[in-house]
Amino acid sequence: MTSISSYGQIHYFTFHRILPAALFGGELSSFIRACESELQGSIILNLWGDTEFNVSDKSFPLLFDGLLNEHRLIVIGLPPPEDTPQARLIGLWFDSRDPDGTLRYFVSEKPVEEDFFGDVLGEWDREGAHKNFGPYCPADKMTSGAFIAAIQKRCGFPATDKTSNKENAIKPVNQDRIRQEVRNRIAKRIDVEQETDLASERQTTPDGDSERIAWHSDSSKIATDAVARLRNLQQIGKSVMIFSAETADGLQSTVSTYLQFKVLNKKKLLVEVQGDYSYWGVSVPSGEWHNFATLGFSTPSSINGNFSITYKDFRDDEPLTVWLSQVIRLMQQVIKPRGEIGIRFF
């Protein structure tokens, strides 16, 4: 049974959706630098948001940072998961020569029955698809070492008795060398990109406007606001925007939901309406899927659990606003999000 508590929803949304979207969306280099300075907790805490739950920047410790040939693995601990499939650990695996192009985002997920099964190895990809590789450790035997070994094996570097301490062993990163590399990188770059907070613009427009809109607002007003924010998003060099709702009443259980955008280029915009609510044991009724398909969305599949479309004329605001108004109206009718619209930019 999965949790529908506020803690569970925030935990799942932060580590299964928001953080991977940010890292795949261009924030990986900044996040790696933050890990090298052990500041990753502050960044993740901002993504977690202001809640009544007792978490701090110390709740997201850097447990491991290691190298295997040209590959690097960073493992971060998380606040205790409440129910499946909330994450206990996350692991970032990438080729140091091309981090953005090779990133793999792994999660150690709490199993359904901890008395019988160990944690499950999961992975999110840059398209927002989730893979489940099954339990990777015995019941109640989860360790960061077991998680590291499972990722290593999944990425094609299985350790054996003969090599576990040699060529196939992940060696901890030399922090002195990392600090020197950071200094060299800064010295070589003319226009140094200032260290940024992944969520500094949370629930504000990119130009600093703190006005909030609500899900009960007229759909055309929400659409107009969204398009304006997307244009501002382009100007400040970011590419991802998420409109979220902490609660939505249209399905059999109260859930959280989101509408997310990713600017692919000047002509194309990826738009997704959350369609995967398996975390809460419910789904958008199949009888409603054709309404999303009518607006051009592909329906949920094993590859992508969301209603997804690549909108191909992102340059023209007027038709985009009209179409987006129809999308939001359909969300209001079917999924029924309520409350203020939470807005995040990456």
N, C-alpha and C positions, 0 to 999 in steps of 0.2 A: 504494500500500500504506500503510495507516494504522498508526501506532505503537501497540504495546501496552505500551511501557515505562512505568515508574512516573512518570517525568517527563511523558510524553505524556498519561497519564491525569489527573494533577494539573492540568496546563496546560488541558486540554480542560474538565474538570469545573469549574474555577474560573471561567473566562471565558465558557463556553457555558451553564452551569447555575446555579452558586451566585450569582455577582455579578448577573446579570439577575434572578434570583428575588428577591434582596434589594432591588434598586432598584425593581422593580415591586411589591414587597411592602410598601412604605412607607418605605424608607430613602433615597429619592432626595434629599430636602431636606438631610439630614445629609451625604450624600456630596457634594452641590454645595458646601456650606459648607467641607467638607474640601478640595475642589479649589481653592476661592478662597484657602485658606491653604497650598496645595501640600502638604497632608497626606494626599492620596489614597493615596500609596504605603504608608503605615503601615496603613491600613484594608485595602487589597488584600493586603498581606503576611500579615495575620491570617487572611484567607480562604484564602490559599495554604497556610497551616499550617506546622508544624515539619517540615521535610524536610532531607535531606542535600544538596539542590541549592543551588548558590551564587546565591541571590537575596537582595535586600535591598529596603528601601523605595525605594531609588534605581532599582530595576529597573522601576518603573511611572511614568515621567515624564509630567507634564502637557505635551503637545506643542502644544495649541491650545485657546483658549477665546474664542469669537467670537460676534458677533450679526449677524443678518440680519432687519431689522425687529424684530418681537417674538420671533423665534425665536433660540435659542441652541444652539451646538454645542460640546461638550467632547470632545477627542480625547486618549487616553492610550496611551502606548507600553507594550509588554509584553515579557517575556523572549522570546528567539528561539523560534519554533515549530519543532518537530521534524518533524512530518508533517502532511498534510492531515487534518482541517480545522481544525487549531489556529490560533488567532488571532494576528496580528502587531500589530494595533491594535484598539481599541474606540472607538466614537463614540456619544455621547449627544446626541440631538437632541430639543428640546422647546420648547414655547411658554412663555416666561418668565411669562406670566400664569397658567398652569395646568400646572406641570411634571409633577405626578403623573398628570394625566389625559391628557397628550399625549406622554409619553416614547416615543421609538423608540430601540432598542438595536441598533447596527450593529457588525459585526465585519469586519475585513480578514483573510480566511482563506487560509492557505498552499495553493496549488493542487497538483494531483496531479503535474504535470510542469512544474517552474519553467522549464525550457529552452524550453517552447513556450507557456506560458500565464502571464498575470499573476495577481495575487491576486484572489480571488473576494469579491464584496460579499455578505455574509450579514446576516440580521436575525432576532432573536428577539423574539417578542411576549409580552404579559403572560399569555397562556394557555399558554406554553411551546412554541409552535409555531415552527419554523425555516423561513425562506425563503432560497432561493439565487438571486441575481440574475445569476450568472455573472461572468466576469472583467471588471474595470473598468479595467485598465491593461495595457500591453504587458509581455511577459516581462522579468523583472529590472528593471522600471521603477517599482516601487512606491515612492511617496513619501507623506508625510502630506498634501501638497497635492492629490495625485490622489485620495486617500481622501476628503478634505473635499469636493472637487468632485463625486465620485460620490454622496455622501450628499445634498449640496445638490440635485443633479439628481433623485435618487430622491424627495426630499421636495417636489418641484414648483417648484424655483427654479433652473432651468437658467441658467447664465451664458453670455452671448454676447460677441462682440468689442466690441459697443457698450455693454454694461452690466456687463461683468466688473469694472470699476473704479468702478461707480456704484451704482444701486439694488439690483442683484442680487449685490453683493459682500459676503461675510461680513467684518465688521470686528472686529478683536481687541477683547476686552472691556477697558474702561478700569479698571484695577485700583484706582486711587484711588477711582473712583465705587463700585466693588463694596465696598471697605472701608467707605465711608460708608454704603452701603445696609445693610451688616451691622450697623454701630453703630446705625442708626435702627431696624432690625428688633428688635434686642435691647432698645433703650430703650422700644419700644412694647409689648413683650410682658411680661405680669406673671409668668406661670409659664413661664419660659424652659426650653425642653427642653435638658437637658445634652447636650453633644456626646458621642456614644456610639460605641463600637467595634462595627462590624457583626458581629464574630465574638467578642466578649468572652466569650460563653457557650458557645463551641465545646467540645463533648464534656463539658458539665456540664448538670445540670438547671437550670431557671430559678431555683430557690431556692438554688443554689450547691452542691448535692450532686454530688460528683465521681465517684460510683460508676458504673462502666461495665458494660454488658451485652454479650453476644456473640451472634453469629448462630446458634451451635449451641445456645443456651439453649432451653428449652421455649417453644414459640410462645405459649402463654397467659401466660407470665411476661413475654415481650417486649411482648405486647399490653397487659398491665396497666401496665407501665412507660410505654409510649407514651401511653396515655390519661391517666395521672397527669401526665406532662410537658405534654400539651396543655392540661390544666386550669390548670397553673401558667403556661403560655404566655399564656393569656387574662388572667390576673391582672396580668401585667406589661406588657400592651398590645402584645404581638408576635403575629404571625399565621402565620409559616412555620416548620415544623420538618422537617428532613431526616435520615433514618436512612440511612447509607451504608455500603458495604463496598468496601474497596480491591480485593478479589479475589473472584471468583465462578467456580465450576468447572462450572456446569451446561450451558453452551453449548459450541460447538466450539472456542472459544478462551477463555483466561482473560481475564475482563473485570472492570471495576468495576461496581457497580450501586447503586441507591438506592430507597428508599421515602419519598415526600415527602407532607407534609400542608400544607394552607392553610386556616385558619379563615376562612370567608366571612362568617359571622354567628353568632348564638347557636344557630341551628337547623341550619346547613349546614356541612359539612366536605368540602373537596376532597381526595381521596386519589389518588395516582398511583404505580404501580409502573413502573419504567423498562422500556420495551418497545423503545426505539430503540437498537440496538447496531451501527448501520451504520458507526460510527466504527471498529469492530474487524472489520467485514466479516462479521458473524454476526447471527443473529436468534433470538428465541424461536420454537421450532418451532410452526408453525401448528396442529399437532395438539394443542397445549396451550392454545390460545387459548380454547377453549370452557370450560375450567376456570375461567379468569378471568371469562368472561362469566357463568358460573353464580353467581359472587359479586357480580354486578351491574356489572362493569366494561365500559365500551365498549372495543372492541379498537383497536389502533393504526391510524392512517390518515395520509393526507398532511397533514392539519390538525394532528393531535396524535399523535406517535409512541409515546406511552405508553399503558398500560392505565389508564383514568381513570374515576372515579366521583364524583359529588357525593352524599355520604352525607347524608340529609335529616333524621335525628333525632339530631343531635349532643348533645342535652340529656341523653340517658339513657346512663349509662356502661356498664351491664351488657350490653345487646345489642351496643353498639359494641365492647366488649372481646371478646365471643364471635366477632363477625364478623371483627374485626381479627386474632384468633388464627388464623382459617381462612386469611386472606390471607397472613399470615406463614408458615404451614405450607406453603402452596402455593409461595411463593417459595423456601423451604428445599428443597422437592422438585424444583422445575423449574430455578430459576436457581442455587441452591446457593451463596448468599453465605457467606463464612467470615471468621473473625477477629472482633475487637471491633467493635461498632457505633459508627461515627463519628456524632456528633450535633451538628447546628448549628441555631441559632435566629435568626430575623430578625424 
